[in-house]
Structures are given as structure tokens and as C-alpha cells.
């Protein structure tokens, strides 16, 4: 059996051994995966320095310190598995120019050949001109196979962290994913802990457990609209940003939170993925990734007491890495791989411009 604990961090071993003993949780059920301490999970790749879910974002994240390349899994009309976050293609492609009458349609209505006509990089240059690069213009949507190949070819061991995105739009996608991972040898014993599956949806967690019972899974956490019950509170003001609004959203009770932990545990998850608040969330980039705080110290403690890992999303600032490490968070979804590597691994700063150039971008 391989413990998830990093050999260089013995204090981490004793902390989790103590939790395990106290809660009478067999080590083999939770800790038998080689998952790094304070795992760096590159959220849609290095999506701060390159357009999210594109080749340069994933290649850059791979080379500058990610433990996992994270992606949102969707499926085209003709069955191609791709990496894309949104329910439609308006935000991160030029679909309104290429297919103006179909701009609001979901990915599942398009063939792979149609999607290859879209520009998935220019939007980034327009939105973040200080990080723009001419090579980002004309980037393509990527397939799961392409992300897999990047991980396999990385200069250091890197895994895949895959979310079933809006799985109700893609019946059977869990089985499709299992077949792909088996075909690409990700389910071989040597890759234990290098594949982690994630979902917000309870039915998808159940389906993933059915087709891949031995692969680690994370149940992502959210409040309201069929997720964890939220405490009654004021509605979002018209002039209030979503980031400001989310910052004061609370769960209805400890019992409401605990129900989701129990469901995760009972249906094969080894951990949960709570949202976090970014301390400074007024920026054009950071405002998109600051939510309600579902990784408060008592929440992390409760999760650990049930033998569950805590991988929090989305942490992009030094002050927040330090704050959530202190709270006991075990891993971090981050858009800023390089910063995470500096804070969590004591790695030196990287010249991002030079790194992208060396990668051909």
C-alpha cells in the first residue's frame, strides 16, 4: 500500500494517521493513493497566463510545477471527449461570428469538425491585454486525448483531474471516460493517484463509482439550487458583484454541510472540493473565481474527521494559500500554477514569458 503522504513531510503522515485512528477509518479505504500533500491542481491549465483549456495553458502548467492538469469534460455531437468549462461556447470562442444563429447551443449540438473552426484564444488577448500574445490567436479547443498526451509527456509526473461537466447533457459520459482512461493506460496500477475524478452532481458520482470503483473521486461542494442548503440571507444587490455577494453566503447549518460529506463518503468519494473566498476579489480576473467559503476551519476539520481529503477551489493569492494551508486544506485548484509552486513547494519564480516562448508560444 502507498500512502498519499509525501515522505519529506512526516508531520503530515502523523496528522492523518491520528485522524484515521480516531475515526476508525481503515487506511486502505482513503489513504492508499499517491496523492501529493498540498496538491497543485492546475485549474483549466495555467489559465492566468494563457487561455484556459488550451494547449499552452496545459503545457505551461505541466512544466512549471502542477501535480494535476484539471479539465471539465464534455462530449461533442459525434462523441469526441473535449476539455471545456462553460455550457456554451460564447465566452471563450468566436462562435458568435462563426455560427451566429447557434451561439447559445450547448457543446453537445456541435460536431468536432465544427468546433475546430472556432478561435479559442483571441478572447484572452482582448480581456487581458497585459498578458496577450499573438500566438494565442487562433488556438483550438482541445480534446481529452491532447491533455492526456501532455501529462504523459511532462518532464515530471503529472496526473489528470477530470470533472464531469453538466453530465445530464451527456448520458453515459462516465462510461466513455472509463473506456478512454483504460485505453490510454491511466488505470494501470503504476498510475495510482494520477487520475482523480470530480463532479458537483450526486448522480454522476454514483455513476463514476460504478464504472471506476478503484479510482479516487472528489465531490465538489456548492450551496443552494439543489446543493448544500444556504442560510437565509439578503439577496444579491443590483450593484453588488457576485464575488462580494458570495463572500457573505453561509451554509444553513453544520448538519446541512455534513449531509454532503456523508453522501460523498457513502458513494465512493475520498474527499470533497469546497469553494473558497479570495481575499482580494475585485480584479477583472479574480472576481470570477471567488465564491462562498466552504473551507472554513470547522468544515475542514469535519471533513478530516470523516476521513475525507479537502481539495479547495479556486486559490490564486499568496495570502489565501497560507490561510487555507493553516486551516488544513490538502490540495488547491489554482489558475496560477507558478505562484502555487512558489508558496507550497518553495520553488523559485519562473519567467513565464520565456517559458511560453520555449514552448512555442
N, C-alpha and C positions, 0 to 999 in steps of 0.2 A: 504494500500500500504506500502511495506517495502522498504525504501531507501537503496541503496548499501553502504551508508556511515556508518562507524564504529562510534558508539555512543561516543567513547572515543576520537574521532578526530573531534571536531566541526568545526575547521578551514577548514577541507576537505568538510564538508557539505556546508559551505558558498561559497567556491570557485566554487563548481559545481552548486549551486543554482544561483549564479551570471552568470555563463556561460549559464545556461538554460534560464534565463530571457532574457539575451542579445540576444540570438539567437532564442528566441521564440520557444523553443522545449518543448513540453509537457513532464512533469516529467514521466508520465506513459509509455512513449514510450522507454525511455532509462534507467532510474534510478530505475525502480520498481523491481530490483533483489538484493538479499542479497549477493553481491559480495564484499569481503573484500578490504579495502584500501591497496594498495601496495601488492596485492595478490601474494602469493608464489606458483608458478606453477612448480611442480617437473617434470622436463623435462626427459621423459622416466624413471621416478622414480628418486632416488638419483643415477644418473649414473656416478658420480665422484667416489663414494665409493663402488659401486657394478656394475656388468654387466648390461648395460642398458636393460630396458624392461624385467626384470626377477623378480621373486618373492622377493628376498632380496632387490632389488633396490626399489620396490614399498613399501614393508613393512617398510624399513628403513625410506623412505621419509615420510610415514604416521606418524611414531612415533616421528620424530624429528622436526616437525613443518610445513609440507606442508599444504596449503589450498586446493590444487588440485593435483591429480595424472594425469599427461599428458601421452597420448599414441597416437601412429599412428595406425589407424585401417586398417587392411587388411583382406582378406577372403580366406580361403582355397578352393581347388577344390570342396570339399564336403560341403561347406557352413559354416564352423566354423569361427567365428569372432575372430581374434587374434591381439596382440599388437606387431608390428614390424616396424622398420623405413625404412630400405633400400628396393629397388625394387627387390633385390635378397638376397640370404642368405649367400653369401661368406664372408662378413666382420665379422659377429658376430656368425657364427656357423662353424662346421667342415663338411659342406656339400661336400667339395671337396674330402673328404675321404669316406663319406657315399654314396654319389651319384655323383661320379666324372664326369659322362657324362652329368649331368643335373645341374651342378653348376651355370650356367648362367640363368637358367629358373626363372621366377617370382614366387612368393608365390602362385599365383592362379593356378599353374600347379601341386601343391602338395596336397595330402590329409592330414588331421590332423594326421592320423596314421603315415604317412611318416615323418611328421615334428617332431613327438615325438621321433624319433630315433636320432635326432641331439643334439649335445652338444652346448648349447648357453652361456656357462660360461667360458670355458678354454681360449678362445681368450683374455679375460680381464686379466687373470693372466700372459699371455705371454707379453702383451703390457704394462701393468702397474705392474711390479713385486713388487714395494713397497707397493701396495695395494692388492696384491694377497692373496687369502685364498683357502685352499684345498677344502672347502665346495662349492666353485664356480664351480669346475669341475663337468661337467655332468648336469648343470642346463638346464631346458627345456624352450622352447618358451612358453609364457603364453597366455591364452585366455582373451578376454574381460570380461568374467564371473569371472575369477580369480581376475582380477584387481578390478572389481566391488565389489567382496566379501571382499577384503582387505579394500576398502574405507568404506563399511558398518560396518566393524568390528573395525575400528580405534578408539583409545581412545579419540579422539576429532573429531568434524565434519570435514569431508574431502569430496570434490567433485571430479568429473571426468571432464577432459578437453580433448576432443576427436577430433583428426584430421582425416578427410577422406583422406587417403594417396593414391595418384595416382588413384583417383576414376574412371577414364576411364577404368582401368583394371578390375573394379568390378561393372558392371552395376547394379543399384538398391541397392547399399550398404547403401544409405541414408535411404531407407525404412526398410532394415534389421536392421539398428541401431535403428530406431524409435521403431520397434517391440520389440527389446531387452530391451530398456530403459523402455518401458511401462510394459513389463513382470517383470522386476526387480524393479518396483515401483519408478524409478528415475524421472518419470514425474508427480508424485504426488505433490500436492500443497506444502507439507512440505519441498520438496527439491528444491524450487525455488532458482535459482542461484547456485545450487550444480552441475548442468550439464552445461557445456559450450561447444559448438561445434565450430570447426575451420577448415578452408580449405584455400589453396592457389588458388583454382580453382573456377572461377566465376560460371560455370555451377553447380558445387556441392553446392555452397552457395544457388543458386536458388532452387535446389532440396531439400536441408535441410530446407529451409524456407517453402517449400510446404508441407512437411510431419511433420515438427515440428515448426509451426509458433510462438509458445509461449516460445520456448527455446532460451536463448541468444546465439548469434553467433558472431564469430570474423573472419574477412577476413585478412588472413596473407599477408604480403607485401614482394615483391622481385622486382628486376629490370632485364630488358632485357628478351629475349626469350619469348615474349608474355605477359610479366608482365609490370611493370612501365617502361616507356621509360627511358633509361640511357643517360646521356650526352656523346657526342663523346669524346673519350679519347684513351690513349695508350693501346695497347693490353698487355696481361699478358706476362711478360718476361719469358724465359725458366728457369732461375734460381730464379724466384720470387715465393714465397709461395702464395697460394690462399688467405690467411689471409692478407698478405701485399697488394696484388692486390685489394681485395675487399675494403680495408681501404680508397682507393682514388677514388672509384666509386661514382659518383653523379647522381642524377636524372636529366633528361633533362631540366625540368622546374618546377616551382610551379604548373603550370596548369596540367602537366602530373601527378604529385602526387595527385592533387586534384581530378582528374577524378576517381581514385581508391577509394578515400574516398566517393565520391558521389555514386559510384556503390554500395559500401558497405551499405551506408545509405538507398539507394533506394531498396535494396533487403534483408532487414531484419536484417542486422548486427547491433549490439550495439557498436561495436568497431573494431579496427584494430590491427594487430600484426606485428609491424615493426622489421626488423633486427637491430642489433647493432654491434659496434666495441668493442672488448675487448682491453683495454689499453695495456696489456701485452699478446701478442698473438703468441709468438714464441715457447711456450712449446708444448710438444707432444700431450697433451690433449687440451689445449686452442686454438691451431691453427685450430682445427676442427670446432670451434664454434664462430669464429669472422668473421663478414661479412661487408657489407656496412652499413653506418649509416643512417637508415631511421627513426630515432627518434631524429633528431636534434630539438632544441628548437622550431623553426618555424613550424616544422612538427607536433609536439605535440600540439602546440597552434592551428594550423589549424584544427586538428582532434577534439580537445575540442570545438572549435567554432562551429563545426557541430554536437555537442552532442555525439561524439564518444569516448569511452574509448580507452586507449592505453596500450596494454599488449605486452611488448617488449621481443624479444628473441636474443641471449641467454646470460644472465648476470651472471658471476661467480666470480667477483672480487669486493672487498670492494670499491675500488675507483670508479668502474663503477656503483654499486648500488647507491652510493652517488651522482654521476654525473647525472644519469638519474632520480633519485628522484627530484633533483633540477630542472630538465627540465620539470617535471610534469608527468612523466610516472606513470601509475596507477597500473601496475602489471608486474611481472617478470617471464618469463620462466628461470629456472636455473637448472644446473646439481648439484649444491651444496646447497642442502636444508638447511643444518646446518648453513652455512655461511650466507645465506639469512635470516634465523631466528635471528641470532645474530645482523645483521645490521639493518634489518627492524622491528624487534619485541623486540630488546634488550634482547633476551634470552641468557642464559649462554651457554658456549661451551659444547659440548657433546662428550663423549668418544665413538667414532664411533666403535672402536674395541669391546668395551664392549657391545655396543648396538647390533651389529651384532651377537655377541655370545649369548646374551639374546634372540634373535630372532631365534636361532637355526642354525646360520651360522658361 
